[in-house]
Amino acid sequence: MKRTTLPARAWHVLIAVTAILSTALPFQVDAQQRSVRGWADGPYQVKGTGGAQSLMLEWKFLDVYCIEMPPFRPAKDVAHGTLGGGAISFYRLRYENDLSAYVVTSTVPKDRSPADEYQALLQREYATARAVTAVASADRYRVDTGTSPFGPTVRLRLLNIGEDDPDEPFPIARPLLNVADEPLYSLSVHRLFVHGGSRYEIAVLGMPTEGEARTALEARATRLADTMVDALQTCTGQMEKKAQARPVH
């Protein structure tokens, strides 16, 4: 299948999110509200086929979380590492269907409850959506909410994502292109929640195949994102129960 490619003239210099209220697109939406600027560890890349596929689809980050990635399509490669001095964990798996799946975690400040942190995340996304709407369209950056076994979830859908910054990769930063909503170059779906002292962001970034409608791409990305939420929360919940059941010496 042929995918839609982005003309070189559509790329522009990014402007920090702190300045978006006083500027037009493009700008950079920082998912973690910090400057990362560089890898503390990695990024490491894993490629393989055949028997290596199962290894690429299973991932565990320390004792924070684990996930068995959905085998919707064969995996192209995996990249992982930490950024922000080790404060942010990053995992990305690229499928052979123009979808890339991400899991990003960071630590909640010790003086902030999970409920307070969730509200801070939600209000930050609403504020970003209002800022994007002021300079683009209401459809460019959509925010709503949902639920999961780990609690309430912020749900996002973004249109026409720009190029990765190697030192602040998507979705830690979410660069938006200075283009109209149509034609569709790319689309992303995000799920944010707080659990066990960590913020989580699950994201899926996709590019349309030739002739693919926005609704079809969004359906593919949404299905993968929601399946990832279920897979991560199930695996992590089981891991936490096993840890609690271990005898204390």
Backbone as a ProteinNet text record, in pm:
[ID]
protein_1_A
[PRIMARY]
MKRTTLPARAWHVLIAVTAILSTALPFQVDAQQRSVRGWADGPYQVKGTGGAQSLMLEWKFLDVYCIEMPPFRPAKDVAHGTLGGGAISFYRLRYENDLSAYVVTSTVPKDRSPADEYQALLQREYATARAVTAVASADRYRVDTGTSPFGPTVRLRLLNIGEDDPDEPFPIARPLLNVADEPLYSLSVHRLFVHGGSRYEIAVLGMPTEGEARTALEARATRLADTMVDALQTCTGQMEKKAQARPVH
[TERTIARY]
83.5	0	87.7	47.6	120.3	62.4	149.4	101.3	117.6	43.5	55.4	185.3	262.9	386.3	369.8	450.6	437.9	533.2	485.9	576.8	675.6	798.2	902	864.7	792.2	760.6	663.2	601.5	504.5	571.4	700.9	768.1	812	802.2	841.9	913.3	980.8	1042.4	932.4	958.8	860.3	872.4	760.9	755.2	706.2	764.9	732.3	588.1	533.3	393.4	365.6	464.7	444.2	413.6	441.5	419.1	298.7	220.9	119.2	4.8	-16.3	-127.3	-97.6	27.3	61.8	119.7	97.9	156.2	62.9	86.5	14.9	91	27.7	96.8	219.7	324.7	332.9	377.7	357.1	405.7	425.9	485.8	516.9	439.1	364.5	288.7	368.5	413.9	502.1	418.6	412.7	325.1	364.6	492	537.6	560.1	536.8	554.1	694.9	793.1	932.1	1017.4	1138.6	1230.9	1313.8	1314.7	1384.8	1527.8	1541.6	1670.3	1774.2	1750.8	1855.2	1816.8	1877.1	1851.9	1945.6	1891.2	1973.9	2026.2	1946.4	1982.6	1916.6	1995.5	1939.9	1941.7	1856.7	1756.6	1818.7	1766.8	1808	1705.4	1751.1	1661.6	1673	1558.1	1551.2	1477	1536.2	1470.7	1475	1379.8	1380.9	1252.6	1258.3	1141.2	1132.7	1025.9	1011.2	1001.2	1090.4	1086.2	1110.6	1178.3	1205.5	1080.2	974.4	853.2	795.4	792.5	735.1	815.9	948	1031.2	1005.6	978.1	953.8	818.9	724	588.3	570.9	667.8	658.8	756.9	706.5	792.7	763.6	869.8	858.2	957.4	911	998.3	1013.1	1129.4	1159.6	1041.6	1001.7	882.4	766	771.1	667.8	550.7	577.9	468.9	520.8	428.6	460	344	371.2	268.8	303.7	203	216	145	222.5	166.6	76.6	-33.1	-125.6	-56.6	-69.5	-7.1	-96.4	-139.7	-228.1	-159.9	-31	50	190.9	273.6	412.9	480.7	573.8	645.1	767.6	787.4	908.2	1027.7	1010.4	1119.9	1066.2	1152.2	1122.8	1234.9	1199.6	1298	1259.1	1358.2	1328.1	1447	1420.1	1523.9	1461.7	1542.7	1494.2	1545.9	1468	1503.4	1487.3	1520.5	1502.2	1580.8	1706.7	1787.1	1742.6	1667.5	1616.3	1477.4	1416.6	1284.5	1170.7	1196.4	1091.4	1130.7	1045.3	1069.9	996	1057.7	1004.8	1010.6	899.5	892.3	811.4	863.9	791.4	804.8	691.2	689.5	624.9	692.4	636.9	585.5	460.6	399.8	416.8	394.8	401.4	267	199.9	74.8	64.2	180.2	186.4	133.6	133.9	99.3	221.2	246.6	349.9	283.8	321.9	259.6	362.8	320.5	411.6	357.7	451.5	420.4	525.3	479.9	568.8	523.6	617.2	582.6	677	629.2	712.2	656	736.4	701.1	617.7	512	428.9	504.3	504.2	568.8	515.9	603.5	566.2	457.4	448	349	215.7	195.3	72.9	5.5	-123.6	-197.9	-226.8	-253.5	-291.2	-412.1	-510.8	-629.8	-594.4	-509.5	-467.9	-386.9	-300.5	-218.8	-306.3	-406	-497.2	-568.6	-616.6	-684.4	-590	-464.4	-366.2	-344.5	-335.4	-320.9	-440.5	-560.1	-682	-692.2	-668.4	-678.8	-572.2	-453.8	-347.6	-388.6	-449.2	-491.3	-606.3	-700.3	-808.1	-750.9	-653.5	-593.3	-520.5	-450.6	-382.3	-481.9	-591.4	-693.8	-752.6	-777.3	-830.6	-731.3	-602	-500.2	-488.7	-496.3	-490.3	-611.6	-728.9	-851.3	-842.6	-777.2	-768.1	-686.4	-594.1	-507.6	-525.1	-607.1	-625.4	-773.4	-817.4	-958.4	-992.4	-1122.1	-1166.1	-1144.7	-1125.2	-1108.8	-964	-873.4	-730.8	-679.2	-736	-685.2	-805.4	-855	-976.6	-943.3	-1017.7	-997.6	-1130.8	-1132.3	-1246.3	-1194.1	-1282.3	-1241.5	-1306.1	-1248.1	-1300.9	-1263.8	-1288.2	-1255.7	-1176.5	-1108.1	-1032.3	-1017.1	-972.7	-950.2	-853.2	-761.7	-667.1	-720.9	-848.1	-906.8	-940.9	-970.7	-1011.8	-898.7	-937.6	-842	-870.2	-765.4	-775.8	-759.9	-849.7	-849.2	-826.3	-728.1	-693.7	-696.7	-726.5	-707	-652.6	-535.7	-467.8	-458.5	-461.7	-448	-318.3	-255.7	-139.2	-23.4	39.5	154.3	280.2	373.1	495.5	608.6	726.2	845.5	897.4	949.7	1010.8	1133.3	1150.6	1277.8	1354	1473.7	1545.1	1563.2	1572.9	1595.2	1465.4	1354	1224	1123.4	1128.9	1049.2	900.2	819.9	676.5	652.9	556.2	461.2	505.6	633.2	681.7	665.9	694.6	658.1	563.9	465.5	366.5	368.2	459.8	465.3	350.2	283.3	173.9	217.6	176.3	213.6	132	193.4	125.6	54.1	-48	-126.7	-273.2	-361.5	-503.9	-532.6	-655.1	-694	-692.8	-724.5	-723	-630.3	-553	-553.7	-487.9	-520.4	-469.2	-330.8	-231.2	-96.6	-75.1	-125.3	-106.7	-211.1	-226.6	-328.6	-276.8	-305.9	-264.2	-379.1	-378.2	-475.4	-396.8	-440	-366.3	-459.2	-401.7	-470.7	-375.4	-416.9	-333.8	-404.6	-329.1	-385.3	-272	-309.1	-213	-234.8	-125	-136.2	-3.3	-13.1	104.3	219.2	190.6	296.7	355	293.4	345.1	235.5	274.7	188.3	212.6	106.1	117.2	60.4	126.7	69.7	89.2	-21.6	-22.3	-66.5	8.8	-22.6	-4.3	-83.8	-70.7	-67.3	36.1	52.1	40.5	-46	-65.9	-65.9	-27.8	-35.9	-131.6	-215.4	-314.2	-250.4	-299.9	-262.2	-335.8	-295.8	-353.1	-505	-577.8	-722.8	-792.4	-717.6	-780.2	-840.6	-965.1	-1033.9	-987.1	-1007.7	-971.1	-1042.2	-1170.8	-1247	-1190	-1142.9	-1087.2	-954.8	-867.6	-740.6	-764	-856.7	-885.7	-938.3	-1019.6	-1072.1	-958.1	-864.6	-749.8	-665.2	-635.6	-550.7	-620.5	-750.2	-825.1	-831.4	-855.5	-860.2	-728.5	-617	-486.5	-460.7	-489.9	-465.7	-545.6	-672.5	-755.3	-714.2	-671.7	-620.9	-492.5	-407.3	-284.5	-314.1	-413.1	-450.1	-490.6	-575.7	-619.9	-501.8	-413.2	-299.9	-204.3	-174.2	-81.8	-140.7	-265.1	-323.9	-342.4	-374.7	-387.2	-253.5	-150.9	-18.6	38.5	25.8	80.8	7.8	-124.1	-199.9	-156.5	-134	-88.3	51.5	138.9	274.2	272.4	184.9	176.8	122.3	25.9	-27.4	79.6	160	267.3	370.5	399.4	496.4	444.5	314	253.8	247.1	241	228.8	363.3	473.5	603.3	627.2	683.8	710.6	819.1	803.6	901.3	1001.2	1130.1	1234.1	1301.5
-119	0	124.9	222.3	348.9	445.6	516.3	611.8	754	844.1	985.2	1039.9	1110.8	1170.3	1321	1381.5	1523.3	1605.2	1706.8	1792.6	1862.9	1877.7	1939.4	2081.3	2152.5	2292.4	2306.2	2196.1	2204.5	2210.3	2177.6	2178.7	2320.9	2351	2483.5	2469.4	2574.2	2578.2	2572	2501.4	2485.9	2597.8	2633.8	2737.1	2672.6	2704.3	2638	2662.7	2566.7	2575.9	2697.7	2745.1	2862.1	2987.1	2982.7	3101.6	3089.5	2983.2	2959.3	3059.4	3123.6	3218.2	3346.7	3371.5	3496.2	3473.4	3355.6	3326.6	3239.7	3233	3139.7	3008.1	2907.3	2781.8	2807.6	2723.6	2602.8	2626.9	2528.5	2534	2393.2	2382.8	2252.4	2234.5	2125.2	2094.1	1994.3	2032.4	1949.5	1866	1735.2	1647.4	1641.5	1659.4	1648.6	1785.5	1893.9	2029.5	2051.8	2008.3	2031.5	2026.9	2080.5	2067.6	1942.4	1852.7	1726.2	1739.8	1772.3	1799.4	1692	1574.5	1473.2	1347.2	1239	1107.8	1085.3	1038.5	997.7	856.1	773.5	634.6	592.2	554.5	515.9	633.3	630.2	526.1	398.5	285.9	156.6	108.2	43.8	-4.3	-154.8	-217.6	-362.2	-390.5	-472.8	-513.4	-664.9	-722.4	-866.7	-918.1	-1040.3	-1105	-1246.5	-1315.8	-1454	-1464.8	-1544.1	-1566	-1440.5	-1340.1	-1215.8	-1132.5	-1160	-1080	-1084.1	-1202	-1212.5	-1130.2	-1125.5	-1045.6	-896.6	-857.3	-716.6	-670.8	-762.9	-726.4	-728.7	-781.7	-786.4	-685.7	-600.5	-495.6	-476.6	-456	-429	-319.8	-217.4	-110.2	-118.4	-165.4	-181.4	-248.8	-194.9	-245	-148.3	-63	38.2	-18.6	-76.7	-131.1	-240.2	-316.9	-412.5	-413.9	-458.8	-461.3	-567.5	-636.1	-724.6	-655.5	-606.3	-525.5	-608.9	-549.7	-623	-661.2	-786.2	-829	-799.2	-672.1	-634.7	-654.9	-621.6	-638.5	-676.2	-730	-752.8	-623	-634.1	-517.2	-489.3	-360.8	-319.8	-310.9	-234.2	-213.9	-155.4	-159.2	-103.7	-7.2	105.2	197.1	223.9	228.9	257.3	325.4	391	459.6	552.8	638.4	738.1	875.6	978	1116.8	1199.4	1329.2	1418.9	1376.5	1336.1	1291.9	1160.4	1083	954.5	962.4	1082.2	1099.2	1052.5	1034.6	998.3	870.2	769.7	646.6	652.8	595.8	604.4	468	429.5	304.8	331.8	286.1	301.4	174.4	126.2	12.7	56.1	32.4	64.9	-62.9	-55.1	-167.1	-149.5	-257.6	-253.7	-214.5	-118.7	-66.8	83.6	149.8	294.6	342.1	254.7	295.1	277.3	376.9	369.2	383.7	297.6	293.4	331.2	413.4	467.9	447.5	426.8	433.3	522.9	628.8	722.6	734	726.8	744.8	846.4	912	999.5	999	1044.2	1032.4	1151.2	1121	1224.9	1286.7	1419.5	1480.8	1421.4	1406	1339.4	1413.2	1544.6	1622.1	1632.5	1553.7	1562.1	1425.7	1420.5	1294.4	1255.9	1127.1	1086.7	1163.8	1189.4	1263.1	1406.3	1470.6	1607	1610.8	1510.3	1506.7	1485.2	1398.8	1378.2	1508.4	1580.5	1707.3	1807.2	1805.6	1895.4	1857.5	1727.9	1682.2	1724.9	1703.3	1734.1	1883.2	1965.6	2109.9	2160.1	2099.7	2137.3	2106.7	1990.8	1954.5	2042.9	2075	2166.4	2303.3	2351.5	2481	2477.7	2366.8	2354.1	2350.7	2276.4	2268.3	2406.1	2484.7	2620	2705.2	2691.3	2768.9	2727.9	2597.7	2550.2	2599.2	2591.5	2636.9	2784.2	2863.5	3007.3	3039.7	2951	2980.5	2882.3	2778.6	2679	2647.7	2531	2493.7	2410.5	2402.6	2325.5	2176.7	2133.7	1990.9	1946.8	2042.5	2009.8	1936.4	1969.2	1915.1	1888.1	1765.8	1730.8	1665	1702.8	1649.1	1600.5	1479.4	1435.5	1342	1275.9	1192.2	1055.3	960	824.9	762	633.1	560.4	434.7	381.8	258.1	195.6	68.8	8.7	86.2	162.8	243.9	384.2	409.6	539.2	620	749.3	834.2	852.8	876.8	884.8	1007.7	1081.5	1190.3	1129.9	1165.6	1112.2	1227.6	1211.1	1314.8	1258.2	1348	1317.8	1442	1430.2	1541.8	1514.7	1623.2	1612.9	1676.5	1613.7	1666.4	1699.4	1591.2	1600.1	1620.6	1699.5	1729.7	1633.9	1674.8	1590.7	1578.4	1460.6	1437.4	1524.8	1576.1	1630.6	1514.5	1482.2	1366.9	1373.5	1494.4	1508.8	1524.5	1542	1551	1477.7	1345.4	1269	1273.3	1252.3	1235.5	1111.4	1113.2	1219.9	1308.6	1296.1	1386.5	1530	1553.7	1678.2	1643.2	1730.4	1705.2	1822.7	1823	1934.5	1927.3	2038.4	2045.1	2124.2	2076.1	2141.2	2267.4	2363.4	2486.1	2463	2377.9	2343.1	2336.2	2330.1	2313.2	2171.2	2149.9	2016.8	1914.7	1960.2	1874.7	1935.4	1853.4	1707.7	1653.1	1529.4	1466	1407.8	1454.5	1399.7	1292.9	1319.1	1225.5	1253.6	1157.6	1166.3	1089.9	1140.1	1067.5	1058.6	949.2	923	898	959.2	952.5	913.4	843.3	810.5	843.1	933.2	973	936.8	880	847.9	844.6	835.3	835.9	709.8	642.3	519.4	491.5	452.6	406.8	504.2	631.8	731.7	770.2	726.2	758.6	814.5	907.1	950.9	858	825.7	741.5	815.8	802.1	844.6	733.1	682	587.3	664.1	650.5	724.7	636	663	595.3	702.9	699.3	794.5	719	768	699.5	793.5	741.1	813	737.2	807.6	738.6	667.4	547.7	480.9	548.3	519.6	586.3	566.8	678.8	674.1	652.2	640	613.5	741.3	734	848.1	871	993.7	1026.4	935.2	911.3	828.2	686.9	633.4	498.5	494.4	594	599.7	620.4	709.6	732.4	606.3	528.9	404.4	305.3	296.5	206	248.3	377.8	427.7	414.8	442.8	433.6	289.9	198.5	57.4	13.8	51.4	13.5	79.7	209.5	279.4	217.6	189.9	133.4	-9.6	-84.9	-220	-213.9	-116.1	-99	-63.4	24	58.3	-67	-148.5	-272.9	-366	-379.4	-470.5	-423.8	-294.5	-242.3	-253.7	-216.1	-218.6	-361.7	-453.7	-594.3	-651	-633.1	-685.9	-621.4	-489.3	-417.7	-456.2	-470.6	-512.8	-649.8	-742.1	-876.2	-871.1	-788.1	-772.8	-717.2	-620.2	-560.7	-660.2	-743.2	-844.3	-946.5	-987.3	-1081.6	-1020.8	-892.5	-825.9	-817.9	-790.9	-782.2	-917.9	-1024.6	-1159	-1218.5	-1156.7	-1210	-1198.5	-1304.7	-1297.4	-1196.3	-1128.3	-1029.8	-1098.7	-1085.7	-1149.3	-1048
0	0	0	-75.7	-81.6	19.9	91.2	189.4	137.4	199.5	164.8	222	142.2	190	200.4	285.8	315.8	231.3	159.8	82.9	174.4	128.1	211.2	249.7	163.9	194.4	312.1	356.1	465.3	602.3	610.6	739.8	776.6	905.1	953.2	1087.3	1127.6	1259.5	1365.4	1475.7	1581.9	1684.5	1741.6	1844.5	1973	2085.5	2211.2	2250.5	2326.9	2366.8	2452.2	2523.9	2609.2	2528.6	2398.6	2316.2	2225	2235.8	2133.9	2138.6	2249.8	2255.8	2179.9	2149	2082	1942.8	1886.2	1755.5	1674.6	1546.9	1460.8	1456.5	1400.4	1378.7	1291.3	1300	1376.5	1519.9	1605.1	1741.5	1790.8	1906.5	1963.1	2091.9	2101.5	2222	2302.2	2418.4	2500.1	2594.8	2571	2649.2	2795.7	2826.2	2964.5	3028.6	2952.8	3004.5	3060.9	2985.3	3024.6	2899.1	2909.2	2798.8	2821.7	2723.5	2740.5	2690.1	2561	2499.5	2527.7	2479.1	2483.3	2557.6	2513.7	2572.3	2689.8	2800	2912.6	2891.1	2821.5	2796.3	2664.9	2566.4	2437.4	2339.9	2236.3	2211.7	2155.8	2203.2	2153	2051.7	1947.2	1842.9	1828.9	1808.6	1791.9	1662.3	1577.3	1454.2	1445	1374.6	1359.5	1299.6	1252.1	1195.7	1251	1214.6	1258.3	1408.3	1469.9	1613.9	1694.3	1634.7	1706.9	1726.4	1650.2	1661.2	1802.1	1864	1999.2	2098.6	2080.1	2169.7	2149.4	2025.5	1997	2051.6	2064.7	2107.4	2258.8	2331.8	2477.7	2537.1	2626	2680.6	2828.8	2907.2	3050.7	3085.3	3155.8	3200.7	3351.8	3396.3	3538.8	3609.2	3725.4	3794.6	3779.4	3676.6	3656.9	3578	3460.5	3379.7	3287.9	3232.9	3128.2	3030.4	2908.2	2805.2	2702	2654.2	2539.5	2424.3	2329.5	2222.6	2132	2084.8	1997.2	1865.5	1822.2	1696	1576	1563.9	1453.5	1318.3	1311.6	1191.7	1237	1147.8	1185	1229	1321.4	1372.5	1286.8	1253.6	1180.8	1275.1	1382.9	1476.5	1606.1	1706.6	1838.6	1876.1	1937.8	1994.8	2139.4	2228	2368.6	2433.5	2545.3	2620.3	2722	2780.6	2875.8	2836.5	2872.3	2843.6	2970.3	2958.9	3072.4	3194.5	3174.1	3287.6	3346.2	3270.4	3318.1	3376.5	3375	3437.4	3348.2	3218.6	3124.3	3052.6	3057.9	2982.9	2850.1	2746.9	2611	2545.1	2480.2	2403.6	2278.3	2163.3	2037.5	1955.3	1906.3	1814.7	1684.3	1572.3	1441.4	1375.5	1329.4	1258.2	1107.6	1034.9	889.8	828.2	888.3	830.4	853.3	860.8	877.7	1012.4	1113.5	1249.6	1339.9	1423.1	1526.2	1661.6	1755.5	1887.9	1994	2089.8	2190.4	2331.4	2425.8	2568.6	2632.9	2698.9	2768	2912.6	3006.2	3146.9	3210.7	3314.1	3395.8	3537.3	3631.2	3772.8	3819.8	3894.9	3955.5	4073.2	4088.1	4205	4335.8	4433.3	4558.6	4635.4	4615.8	4690.7	4617.6	4511.6	4432.8	4425.7	4456.2	4451.6	4307.3	4280.7	4144.8	4092.3	4178.9	4135.9	4097.5	4176.7	4145.1	4015.3	3997.9	3876	3753	3764.8	3652	3616.1	3714.9	3687.2	3622.4	3663.9	3602.8	3456.2	3427.8	3289.4	3205.1	3259.7	3185.4	3156	3256	3235.4	3138	3141.7	3048.6	2905.1	2883.6	2747.8	2699.6	2787.6	2749.4	2711.1	2787.3	2757.7	2623	2597.2	2469.2	2354.2	2371.3	2267	2237.3	2341.2	2318.7	2241.5	2274.2	2205.2	2058.6	2032.3	1894.3	1816	1876.6	1809.9	1772.7	1856.9	1832.2	1708.5	1670.5	1555.8	1441.2	1460.5	1355.3	1341.4	1392.1	1387.1	1509.3	1540.1	1656.2	1637.3	1513.7	1486.8	1491.5	1502.7	1493.2	1616.4	1733	1859.8	1949.9	1945.2	2018.5	2152	2256.4	2390.6	2444.7	2500.2	2580.4	2688.7	2759.9	2872.2	2862.1	2933.3	2939.7	3072.3	3083.9	3206.4	3171.2	3271.6	3256	3394.3	3402.8	3534.7	3622.3	3561.1	3637.3	3665.7	3635.5	3667.8	3544	3562.2	3449.9	3349.2	3224.3	3114.6	3029	2995	2898.6	2759.1	2669	2533.1	2434.3	2345.3	2247.9	2107	2011.4	1869.1	1801.5	1737.8	1672.8	1523.2	1444.9	1300.2	1253.3	1154.4	1083.1	1176	1224	1313.1	1229.7	1284.6	1212.4	1240.8	1201.5	1208.1	1350.6	1383.8	1514.4	1534.7	1655.3	1699.6	1764.2	1718.5	1774.6	1924.9	1981.1	2124.4	2203.7	2136.7	2202.2	2113.4	2113.6	2017.6	2049.7	1947.2	1964.2	2050.9	2145	2177.8	2293.7	2335.9	2440.1	2393.2	2267.4	2201	2086.7	2062.7	1958.5	1860.2	1765.6	1670.2	1571	1548.9	1452.6	1330.5	1214.2	1089.1	1064.8	999.8	961.1	827.7	833.8	715.6	756.8	658.6	687	735.3	783.5	830.8	717.7	598.6	480.3	375.1	302.3	306.9	432.9	465.3	585.8	559.5	637.1	629.2	736.1	856.7	966.3	1074	1163.2	1268.9	1388.6	1508.3	1628.5	1728.4	1803.4	1909.6	2037.3	2148.8	2274.8	2388.8	2487.7	2612.4	2726.8	2817.9	2931.2	3060.9	3155.4	3286.8	3388.6	3515.3	3625.6	3708.9	3742.5	3821.8	3890.7	4017.6	4090.7	4094.6	4102.9	4110	3976.7	3867	3733.2	3644.1	3556.7	3446.8	3328.8	3260.1	3140.8	3021	2909	2782.6	2681.6	2631.4	2520.8	2397.8	2290.2	2168.9	2047.1	1945.2	1816.2	1708.5	1626.4	1516.7	1385	1296.6	1170.2	1052.2	937	810.5	719.3	645.9	563.3	445.2	417.3	294.3	178.9	58.5	-57.7	-60.5	-63.6	-70	62.6	172.4	302.1	359.5	404.3	462.9	605.8	653.9	790.9	890.7	868.9	961.9	970.4	858.7	858.4	934.2	910.8	982.1	1130.8	1165.6	1307.7	1373.7	1304.3	1359.9	1385.2	1291.4	1309.4	1429.1	1436.5	1544.5	1680.1	1684.2	1809.1	1859.6	1768.6	1807.8	1869.1	1806	1859.2	1993.1	2007	2133.5	2247.3	2224.5	2331.4	2364.6	2264.5	2291.5	2372.6	2344.1	2421.6	2566.7	2589.3	2727.3	2802.8	2742.7	2807.6	2833.5	2734.3	2748.4	2856.6	2859.2	2959.8	3099.5	3115.4	3248.7	3299.9	3212	3252.8	3295.2	3211.2	3243.3	3368.6	3378.6	3494	3622.2	3615.4	3732.1	3781.2	3689.5	3727.3	3786.9	3729.2	3780.6	3922.7	3947.8	4081.4	4183.5	4143.6	4235.9	4272.4	4175.1	4203.9	4298.4	4279.5	4366.7	4509.6	4524.4	4656.9	4726.8	4647.7	4704.4	4744.1	4704.9	4739.1	4889.2	4950.1	5095	5127.1	5238.3	5282.8	5375.2	5344.3	5424.9	5515.8
[MASK]
+++++++++++++++++++++++++++++++++++++++++++++++++++++++++++++++++++++++++++++++++++++++++++++++++++++++++++++++++++++++++++++++++++++++++++++++++++++++++++++++++++++++++++++++++++++++++++++++++++++++++++++++++++++++++++++++++++++++++++++++++++++++++

